[in-house]
Amino acid sequence: MPHLLMSSDEPDMAATPADSSPTVLEFPRFGHTRNRAVRVRQFRGADPDLEPLRRQATSIIDEVLADTNPEDAPVREKLRWHVANNPGQPEKALLDHLRTVADQQASA
């Protein structure tokens, strides 16, 4: 059986790309240029009595996340973590976040 792989000892035989510069794609940066609002997800059988509280908690979370102070970036990241771990329950996310902050301040 003939050998299918052939080596090219001559450098002139290697194909060179027409444009050797790398392609750089620009992606939008989140956080500094855009603020992402937190949306409340509705669950089937959700308690309608909690809706005013959820809207108020969502408004507070949006205000905190819209802040651009670099010193508060760790606080915003922790709040985002709580929101992600409590989908559809912004009131619980905000409460958990406030408890975490209070515990950290008490231990300091």
C-alpha positions in Angstrom: 0.0 0.0 0.0 1.5 3.4 -1.0 2.3 5.9 1.7 -0.4 8.6 1.7 1.4 11.2 3.8 4.1 13.0 1.9 6.6 15.4 3.5 7.5 18.6 1.9 11.2 19.3 2.3 11.0 22.4 0.2 9.7 25.5 2.1 8.4 27.1 -1.2 5.8 24.3 -1.5 4.1 25.2 1.8 0.9 27.3 1.3 1.0 30.7 2.9 -2.3 32.4 3.9 -3.3 35.5 1.9 -3.8 37.6 5.1 -1.6 36.5 8.0 -3.0 39.0 10.5 -5.3 37.4 13.1 -9.0 38.3 13.0 -10.1 40.2 16.2 -13.8 40.2 17.0 -15.2 42.9 19.2 -17.6 41.8 21.9 -19.6 44.1 24.1 -18.5 44.4 27.7 -21.1 44.1 30.3 -21.0 45.9 33.6 -19.2 49.1 32.8 -21.1 50.1 29.6 -24.5 48.5 30.1 -26.7 47.8 33.1 -28.7 44.7 33.0 -32.0 44.9 34.7 -33.2 42.0 36.8 -36.5 40.6 35.6 -38.9 38.8 37.9 -39.8 35.3 36.5 -43.4 34.3 37.1 -44.0 30.8 38.3 -47.2 28.9 38.0 -49.3 29.4 41.1 -47.2 32.4 42.3 -48.7 34.3 45.2 -50.2 37.5 43.9 -49.9 39.1 47.4 -46.1 39.0 47.0 -46.0 41.0 43.7 -45.8 44.4 45.3 -42.9 43.2 47.5 -41.2 41.6 44.5 -41.5 44.7 42.5 -40.0 46.8 45.3 -37.2 44.3 45.8 -36.5 44.3 42.1 -36.3 48.1 42.1 -33.8 48.0 44.9 -31.7 45.4 43.2 -31.7 47.4 40.0 -30.6 50.5 41.8 -27.7 48.7 43.5 -26.6 47.0 40.3 -26.8 50.3 38.3 -24.1 51.8 40.6 -20.8 52.3 39.0 -18.6 52.9 42.0 -15.6 50.6 41.7 -15.2 50.2 45.4 -18.7 48.6 45.6 -18.0 46.0 42.8 -17.6 43.1 45.2 -21.0 43.9 46.8 -22.6 44.0 43.4 -21.1 40.6 42.5 -22.4 39.1 45.7 -25.9 40.5 45.0 -25.8 39.1 41.5 -24.9 35.7 43.0 -27.9 35.8 45.3 -30.2 36.8 42.5 -28.9 34.0 40.3 -29.4 31.5 43.1 -33.0 32.7 43.8 -34.6 32.8 40.4 -38.0 34.4 40.4 -37.7 35.4 44.1 -36.0 38.8 44.2 -37.3 39.4 47.8 -35.5 36.3 49.0 -32.3 37.2 47.0 -32.3 40.7 48.6 -32.9 39.3 52.1 -30.1 36.7 51.7 -27.8 39.4 50.5 -28.6 41.8 53.4 -28.1 38.9 55.9 -24.7 38.2 54.3 -23.6 41.8 54.5 -24.8 42.1 58.1 -22.9 38.9 59.1 -19.7 40.3 57.5 -20.1 43.6 59.3 -20.7 41.9 62.6 -17.6 39.7 62.3 -15.4 42.6 61.3 
